[in-house]
Amino acid sequence: MSDSVNSGAWPDRATTLLIGPSGLNAGCWQFAKSDGVPVEYPGQGKRARCPGWTHESIAQEIFDSYDGPLDVLGISTGAAIVANLLAHHAARIRSAIIICSSFADRTDETTEQAGRRTAEILEQADTALRSGMK
């Protein structure tokens, strides 16, 4: 992904991570022409479910799992994880690509509004677990 660009301040190589949408497993990268490492979320592939995981917890797991600089590509949910990596571990991120994301400022949201939004999200997740993704 970024091996052709080197400002001199970074090593020639970095670990390239492919962080995709949460509804797809690492197989979604099968047609990508990249030697990057696909990231699997809890509950996907061979990973056990882990209720309560967050974008921040996955970002921290990624940070803890790899040494040296990282080139990261995030799509959808992966974009939020890349944003967390940039916010908390910018010194280790050599390059970042964020695709298909939406970040909303919810600082003016009331506790009641946040509770309703969370309940709706959990209901959607429960429906997907019971009925599968549509």
C-alpha positions as CSV (number, residue, x, y, z in Angstrom):
1,M,0.0,0.0,0.0
2,S,2.6,2.6,1.0
3,D,5.9,1.0,0.3
4,S,6.6,3.3,-2.6
5,V,6.6,6.5,-0.5
6,N,9.2,7.2,2.1
7,S,9.8,10.6,3.5
8,G,13.1,9.5,5.2
9,A,11.6,9.8,8.7
10,W,10.0,6.4,8.5
11,P,11.4,2.9,7.8
12,D,11.0,1.5,4.3
13,R,8.5,-1.1,5.6
14,A,5.5,-1.0,7.9
15,T,2.9,-3.6,8.7
16,T,-0.2,-3.0,6.5
17,L,-3.5,-3.7,8.2
18,L,-6.8,-4.1,6.3
19,I,-9.7,-3.2,8.7
20,G,-13.0,-3.8,7.0
21,P,-16.7,-3.5,7.8
22,S,-18.0,-5.3,10.9
23,G,-20.6,-7.3,8.9
24,L,-17.9,-9.1,6.8
25,N,-15.1,-11.3,7.8
26,A,-11.5,-11.1,6.6
27,G,-12.5,-12.9,3.4
28,C,-13.8,-9.6,2.1
29,W,-10.2,-8.8,1.2
30,Q,-9.7,-11.8,-1.0
31,F,-9.8,-9.8,-4.3
32,A,-7.6,-6.9,-3.0
33,K,-4.2,-6.8,-4.5
34,S,-2.5,-6.3,-1.2
35,D,-0.1,-8.2,1.1
36,G,-1.8,-6.5,4.0
37,V,-3.0,-8.4,7.1
38,P,-6.8,-8.6,7.4
39,V,-8.1,-7.8,10.8
40,E,-10.9,-10.0,12.2
41,Y,-13.4,-8.8,14.7
42,P,-14.6,-10.8,17.7
43,G,-17.3,-13.1,16.5
44,Q,-15.9,-13.4,13.0
45,G,-13.7,-16.1,11.4
46,K,-12.0,-18.1,14.2
47,R,-12.5,-15.4,16.8
48,A,-14.9,-16.0,19.7
49,R,-17.7,-13.5,20.2
50,C,-16.9,-10.8,22.7
51,P,-19.9,-8.8,23.7
52,G,-19.2,-5.2,24.4
53,W,-16.2,-4.7,22.2
54,T,-15.7,-1.1,21.0
55,H,-13.9,0.6,18.2
56,E,-11.4,1.9,20.9
57,S,-10.8,-1.6,22.3
58,I,-10.1,-3.1,18.8
59,A,-7.8,-0.2,18.1
60,Q,-5.9,-0.8,21.3
61,E,-5.8,-4.6,20.5
62,I,-4.3,-3.7,17.1
63,F,-1.8,-1.3,18.7
64,D,-0.7,-4.0,21.2
65,S,-0.5,-6.8,18.6
66,Y,2.0,-5.2,16.2
67,D,5.4,-3.6,16.6
68,G,6.7,-0.7,14.6
69,P,4.9,1.6,12.2
70,L,1.5,0.7,10.8
71,D,-0.1,1.5,7.4
72,V,-3.8,1.2,8.0
73,L,-6.8,1.0,5.7
74,G,-10.3,1.2,7.2
75,I,-13.6,0.8,5.5
76,S,-16.9,1.5,7.3
77,T,-16.5,0.2,10.9
78,G,-12.8,-0.2,10.1
79,A,-12.7,3.6,9.4
80,A,-13.8,4.3,13.0
81,I,-11.1,2.0,14.3
82,V,-8.5,3.7,12.2
83,A,-9.8,7.1,13.6
84,N,-9.2,5.7,17.1
85,L,-5.7,4.6,16.1
86,L,-5.0,8.0,14.8
87,A,-6.5,9.7,17.9
88,H,-4.6,7.5,20.5
89,H,-1.5,6.2,18.7
90,A,-0.7,8.7,15.9
91,A,3.1,8.3,16.4
92,R,2.9,4.7,15.2
93,I,0.7,5.3,12.1
94,R,2.8,5.9,9.0
95,S,-0.2,6.2,6.7
96,A,-4.0,5.9,7.0
97,I,-6.8,5.6,4.5
98,I,-10.4,6.0,5.7
99,I,-13.1,4.9,3.3
100,C,-17.0,5.0,3.6
101,S,-17.2,6.5,7.0
102,S,-19.4,8.9,8.9
103,F,-18.4,10.6,12.1
104,A,-21.1,12.5,13.9
105,D,-20.7,15.1,16.6
106,R,-23.0,14.0,19.4
107,T,-21.8,16.4,22.1
108,D,-25.2,18.0,22.2
109,E,-27.1,14.7,22.6
110,T,-29.0,14.3,25.8
111,T,-28.6,11.2,27.9
112,E,-32.1,10.2,27.0
113,Q,-31.4,10.5,23.2
114,A,-28.2,8.5,23.6
115,G,-30.1,5.8,25.5
116,R,-32.7,5.6,22.7
117,R,-30.0,5.4,20.0
118,T,-28.2,2.7,21.9
119,A,-31.4,0.7,22.4
120,E,-32.1,0.9,18.6
121,I,-28.6,-0.2,17.8
122,L,-28.8,-3.2,20.2
123,E,-32.2,-4.2,18.8
124,Q,-30.7,-4.2,15.3
125,A,-27.8,-6.3,16.5
126,D,-30.2,-8.8,18.3
127,T,-32.3,-9.0,15.1
128,A,-29.2,-9.8,13.0
129,L,-28.0,-12.4,15.5
130,R,-31.5,-14.1,15.5
131,S,-32.3,-13.8,11.8
132,G,-29.0,-13.2,10.1
133,M,-27.8,-10.3,8.0
134,K,-30.1,-9.1,5.3
